[in-house]
Amino acid sequence: MEHRHHGKSSANFLDSDEILTELNLNGNESFLDAGCGDGYISKKAIEDYLPEGKVYAVDAYPESVRELEEYVDENNIENLIPIEADITKTIPGLGDESVDVVLMLNVFHGFRESGQKEDVINELKRITKSDGRIAIMDFKPIEMTKGPPIDIRISHVEMEKIFNRYGLKRDHLTVDIGEENPQGKSHYMIIFKKE
């Protein structure tokens, strides 16, 4: 079964401030919102966390990117760049080691399910600076009403093993983040650096 994520928003159940605070941004980094959907994280990053930075909002779905382009035009924002791209291939406009911080929110499980995790990790690794960080936030493998089927969710332990195979080591782990559920918080965030 191929799992596809068609630009659904996490904005109604995940707090952008909680997520962006976890990234410890200093205000002038280049930031990639990988699989940005409606761009609620990208917008919040530009508004409150990266006033001197640059945000690349990348999604494969044209409608998501078009709506972000309209938002950028209407608000005359110069440092938010929407990009329509398949993250399993080379992202146009992003050179090698050009991004300080990557965030992939609720997306990686789908690439693993479709057999594309290697392509995604290699592309994220290519664009991330040697001292940069790749943050993966995903659903815990626990029963809850939102999110993908439990059988395609990835534990933080398995996520770390996957990324370690590609020369990325854990820099930070938050095991409880996201929406409160009967079994605890809905997500974890694991941040990787190049070895």
C-alpha positions in Angstrom: 0.0 0.0 0.0 1.4 3.4 -1.0 0.8 6.1 1.6 0.4 9.5 0.1 0.0 12.8 2.0 -1.9 15.3 0.0 -1.1 18.6 1.8 -3.3 18.0 4.8 -2.5 20.4 7.6 -1.3 19.6 11.1 -2.1 23.1 12.2 -5.3 22.1 13.9 -3.5 19.7 16.3 0.2 20.6 16.4 1.5 23.9 17.9 4.0 25.7 15.6 5.6 27.5 18.5 6.2 24.3 20.4 7.9 22.8 17.2 9.9 25.8 16.3 11.1 26.5 19.8 12.4 22.9 19.9 14.7 23.8 17.0 16.6 26.5 18.9 16.8 28.9 16.0 19.0 32.0 16.3 17.1 34.2 13.8 19.3 34.3 10.7 19.5 30.7 9.5 18.4 29.2 6.2 15.6 26.8 7.0 13.9 24.1 4.9 10.3 23.1 5.6 10.4 19.8 3.8 6.9 18.7 2.8 5.4 21.9 4.0 1.8 21.3 3.2 -0.2 24.5 3.7 3.0 26.2 5.0 1.8 27.0 8.5 5.3 26.2 10.0 7.0 28.2 7.3 4.8 31.2 7.9 5.3 31.1 11.6 9.1 30.6 11.2 9.3 33.8 9.1 7.0 35.8 11.3 8.5 35.0 14.7 11.7 32.9 14.5 13.7 33.8 11.4 13.4 37.6 10.9 16.8 37.7 9.3 16.7 34.2 7.9 15.4 32.5 4.7 12.7 29.9 4.6 12.4 27.4 1.8 8.9 25.8 1.8 9.0 22.7 -0.4 6.0 20.5 -1.3 5.2 18.2 -4.2 1.6 19.3 -4.5 1.1 22.3 -6.8 -1.9 23.7 -4.9 0.0 23.9 -1.6 2.8 25.8 -3.3 0.4 28.1 -5.3 -1.3 29.1 -2.1 2.0 29.9 -0.4 3.1 31.9 -3.4 -0.1 34.0 -3.1 0.6 34.5 0.6 4.1 35.7 -0.2 2.9 38.1 -2.9 0.0 39.5 -0.8 2.3 40.1 2.2 5.4 41.3 0.2 7.6 38.7 1.9 11.1 38.3 0.4 12.6 35.7 2.6 10.0 32.9 2.2 10.5 30.9 -1.0 7.9 28.4 -2.0 9.3 25.5 -4.2 7.3 22.8 -5.9 9.5 19.8 -5.9 9.8 16.1 -5.2 12.1 15.7 -2.2 13.3 12.3 -3.5 15.0 14.2 -6.4 17.2 17.3 -6.5 15.4 20.3 -5.0 15.7 23.1 -7.6 17.4 26.2 -6.3 19.1 24.6 -3.4 22.8 24.0 -3.8 25.0 21.6 -1.8 25.3 22.5 1.8 23.1 25.5 1.5 20.6 25.0 4.4 21.3 25.4 8.2 18.2 23.6 9.5 15.8 21.1 7.9 12.4 20.2 9.4 10.4 17.3 8.1 7.1 17.1 9.9 4.8 14.1 9.6 6.3 13.1 6.2 9.1 10.7 6.6 7.0 7.6 7.4 5.4 7.9 3.9 8.8 7.9 2.2 9.8 4.8 4.1 6.5 3.1 3.2 7.0 3.9 -0.5 10.6 2.7 -0.5 12.1 6.2 -1.1 13.8 6.8 2.3 17.3 6.5 0.8 16.6 9.2 -1.9 15.1 11.5 0.7 17.9 11.2 3.2 20.5 11.6 0.5 18.8 14.8 -0.7 18.4 16.3 2.8 22.0 15.4 3.5 23.2 17.0 0.3 21.5 20.4 1.0 22.4 20.5 4.7 25.5 22.4 5.7 28.3 20.4 7.3 27.4 21.9 10.7 23.6 22.0 10.0 20.8 20.0 11.5 18.0 17.8 10.1 15.0 17.6 12.4 12.5 14.8 11.9 9.2 15.0 13.7 6.8 12.1 13.3 3.9 10.2 14.8 4.7 7.8 17.6 3.6 4.2 16.9 0.7 4.4 19.3 -3.0 4.2 18.7 -4.6 7.6 18.1 -7.4 9.1 16.0 -5.1 11.2 13.7 -2.3 10.3 11.5 -1.2 7.3 9.4 -2.0 3.6 10.1 0.0 2.5 13.1 1.8 -0.2 11.1 3.7 2.4 9.0 4.7 4.6 11.9 8.3 4.6 12.9 9.6 4.6 16.5 12.3 7.1 17.4 14.6 4.2 18.0 14.1 2.9 14.5 14.3 6.4 13.0 17.7 6.9 14.6 18.9 3.5 13.2 17.8 4.5 9.7 19.5 7.9 9.7 22.7 6.4 11.3 23.1 4.2 8.2 23.6 7.4 6.1 26.2 9.0 8.3 23.9 11.1 10.4 24.0 11.0 14.2 21.5 12.0 16.8 22.2 15.4 18.2 18.9 15.9 20.2 15.8 13.8 21.0 12.5 15.0 22.4 10.3 11.9 23.0 7.2 13.8 24.1 6.0 16.6 21.8 2.7 17.3 20.0 -0.9 16.7 20.9 -1.9 15.1 24.2 -3.5 11.6 23.8 -4.6 9.0 26.3 -1.3 7.2 25.7 0.8 10.3 25.9 2.1 12.9 23.5 1.5 12.2 19.8 5.0 12.8 18.4 8.7 12.8 18.9 11.4 15.0 17.4 14.8 13.7 16.6 17.5 16.0 15.3 20.5 14.7 13.3 23.9 16.2 12.4 26.4 14.9 9.9 29.2 12.7 11.3 
